[in-house]
């Protein structure tokens, strides 16, 4: 078993990724709104934003960072609380973070759907194996 705190590092890396995408969002959205004279109230909803803005990549990905990653945070915290901070769990946590980094670069960059999808599948696979390890430990199998 590893120190439970070892799982804090991949969680902190995901938090850093969220803030990096937020910065990217502000660096693209505000200049576009100024350049095109878009009043903030004109983009009050996601639908209005999608219709009015030319570049929604960072905003789309920012929202995505609050979907599947919730299971990542919950799994890491559960592993830390129950003493299941194994090398396998840590490797899967870092694999998830790596996949999400690749996904973020693709989503905020060229935005090639199949590359983004491959990164998504890789992240989901790592997350599945993280949770399977937790379940097997809790069941006393590992």
C-alpha positions in Angstrom: 0.0 0.0 0.0 1.1 3.5 -0.7 0.5 6.6 1.4 -3.1 7.7 0.9 -1.8 11.2 0.1 -0.1 9.9 -3.0 -3.6 10.0 -4.7 -3.8 13.8 -3.9 -1.2 14.5 -6.7 -3.3 13.2 -9.6 -6.4 15.0 -8.1 -4.4 18.2 -7.9 -3.3 17.7 -11.5 -6.9 17.4 -12.6 -7.7 20.6 -10.6 -4.9 22.4 -12.4 -6.3 21.2 -15.7 -9.7 22.6 -14.9 -8.1 26.0 -14.1 -5.9 25.8 -17.3 -9.0 25.2 -19.4 -10.8 28.1 -17.5 -8.0 30.4 -18.4 -8.1 29.3 -22.1 -11.9 29.9 -22.0 -11.5 33.5 -20.8 -8.6 34.1 -23.2 -10.8 33.1 -26.1 -14.3 34.2 -25.1 -13.7 37.7 -23.8 -11.7 38.9 -26.9 -14.2 37.4 -29.3 -17.1 39.1 -27.4 -15.3 42.4 -27.6 -14.3 42.0 -31.2 -17.8 41.1 -32.3 -19.5 43.5 -29.9 -21.5 40.7 -28.2 -23.3 41.9 -25.1 -22.9 39.5 -22.1 -26.7 39.2 -21.7 -27.0 38.0 -25.3 -25.1 34.8 -24.3 -26.8 34.1 -21.0 -27.7 30.5 -21.8 -25.6 27.7 -23.3 -27.9 27.7 -26.3 -27.4 31.4 -26.8 -23.7 31.0 -26.4 -23.5 28.3 -28.9 -25.4 30.3 -31.4 -23.6 33.6 -30.9 -20.0 32.5 -30.5 -17.7 31.2 -33.2 -15.3 29.4 -30.9 -16.9 27.3 -28.1 -14.2 24.7 -27.8 -12.9 25.7 -24.4 -16.3 26.3 -23.0 -17.5 22.9 -24.2 -14.5 21.2 -22.7 -14.8 23.2 -19.4 -18.3 21.8 -18.9 -17.0 18.3 -19.8 -14.5 18.5 -16.9 -17.4 18.4 -14.5 -18.9 15.2 -15.9 -16.9 12.0 -15.9 -14.1 13.4 -13.7 -16.6 13.4 -10.8 -16.2 9.6 -10.7 -12.4 10.1 -10.7 -12.5 12.4 -7.7 -14.9 10.2 -5.8 -12.8 7.1 -6.5 -9.6 8.7 -5.3 -11.2 10.1 -2.2 -12.8 6.7 -1.5 -9.4 4.9 -2.0 -7.8 7.4 0.4 -10.6 7.1 3.0 -10.6 3.3 3.0 -6.9 2.7 2.8 -6.9 1.2 -0.7 -4.2 3.5 -2.1 -2.4 0.8 -4.1 0.1 1.1 -6.9 -2.6 -0.1 -9.3 -5.1 2.6 -8.2 -2.4 5.3 -8.4 -1.4 4.2 -11.9 -5.0 4.2 -13.1 -5.5 7.7 -11.5 -2.5 9.0 -13.4 -3.6 7.2 -16.6 -7.0 9.0 -16.3 -5.2 12.4 -15.8 -3.0 11.7 -18.8 -6.0 10.8 -21.0 -7.8 13.9 -19.8 -4.8 16.1 -20.7 -4.7 14.7 -24.2 -8.5 15.2 -24.5 -8.1 18.8 -23.3 -5.4 19.6 -25.8 -7.4 18.1 -28.6 -10.7 19.6 -27.5 -9.3 23.1 -27.1 -7.0 22.8 -30.1 -7.7 21.1 -33.4 -10.8 19.4 -32.0 -10.6 16.3 -34.1 -13.5 14.2 -32.9 -11.9 10.7 -33.3 -8.8 11.8 -31.4 -10.9 13.3 -28.7 -13.0 10.2 -28.5 -9.9 8.0 -28.2 -8.7 10.0 -25.3 -12.2 9.8 -23.8 -12.2 6.0 -24.1 -8.7 5.7 -22.6 -9.8 7.9 -19.6 -13.0 5.9 -19.1 -11.0 2.6 -19.3 -8.6 3.9 -16.7 -11.5 5.0 -14.5 -13.2 1.7 -14.9 -10.1 -0.2 -13.8 -9.6 2.2 -10.9 -13.1 1.4 -9.7 -12.8 -2.3 -10.3 -9.6 -2.4 -8.1 -11.5 -0.6 -5.4 -14.4 -3.0 -5.6 -12.2 -6.0 -5.5 -10.3 -4.7 -2.5 -13.5 -3.9 -0.7 -14.8 -7.4 -1.5 -11.7 -8.9 -0.1 -10.6 -10.4 -3.4 -7.4 -8.4 -3.7 
